[in-house]
Amino acid sequence: MEASVYSQIKKNWDCVAKPLDSMGRFEELTAKIGVIQNSVYPKLDKVALLVFCADNGIVEEGVSQSGMEVTAACAKNIAGGKSSAAVMAKDLGLDLITVDIGIACESEIDGVINRKIRAGSRNFLKEPALTEDELQKAVAAGKELARDAKKRGYDAVCIGEMGIGNTTTCAAAGACLLGLPVDLCVGRGAGLSDQGLVRKKQVIEAAIKKYDLYNADVKKILQCVGGYDLAGMTGLFLGAKQCGLPVILDGVVSLVAALAAARIEKDIGEFLIPSHKSREPVAVKALEELGLTPVIDADMALGEGSGAVMMTGLLRTALCVYDKAVRFEASGVQQYERESK
């Protein structure tokens, strides 16, 4: 059925009064969404932005220019519809779901769903960031959120995150998952100085050596140098495959989580829609490994799901063309034919 849905959507695109393949990647991506939804008329009418928020103990090592207190403040602004991505989501009519899966605060935040595993992960230079039990709980929470989104009738979810220090966890986990040198995977995050970047690389290299992570499986990697947001997002991808829910990716954290999910279960990439090209070096490597090509190349590095939300708007526009543009038979123009190769 999947192949027939994909081919039928491509045939329907060919019937739109325009040059063949002239909507480019959007023809392929809308067909991919149709396969996931098992419909030749894919929809993105009801979409949620799901933002995982968590703190990372590795911030103690000077790998970020901000302290962990910023995560709670940003989560409050996201839930209140005031952050950049929240404003973008509201403009497109997306529902906003903000999740505390590991913020370093004890009190609950208004408008934020409490799925807290712990108040921030541990400093992975000193000890594993997560316990085995915490990793399992975070992954399970992500799966549950995917199932809940499906039950609530969402056509797709955009995925985002907020957590000071999470580009460090992602660079560390990504380097190990890909088997690449740290130098090829580490970026400046939210604006590190040259000195801060050097420190970030040193910390990651020391942790990889400490836990022998180039020879570890995905679960040990996530446990030793991951974060609750990274583990939760990994679970969401696994759950999305189980229940048939398209997920529109964002930047580096979502991509490394997708890579982790793909190491656990094959074909995860069939349920993932890429959005933008992140500045973070490991994001580019993860996209290549997943076989995904981003559509938006605008030097974005905002996070919170902003790239995913922007991509949703573009996909909706493409689907509007697919659904409503005049067909050749009614256009007075002879239909283009595909020449045999």
Disulfide bonds with the S-S distance in Angstrom:
none
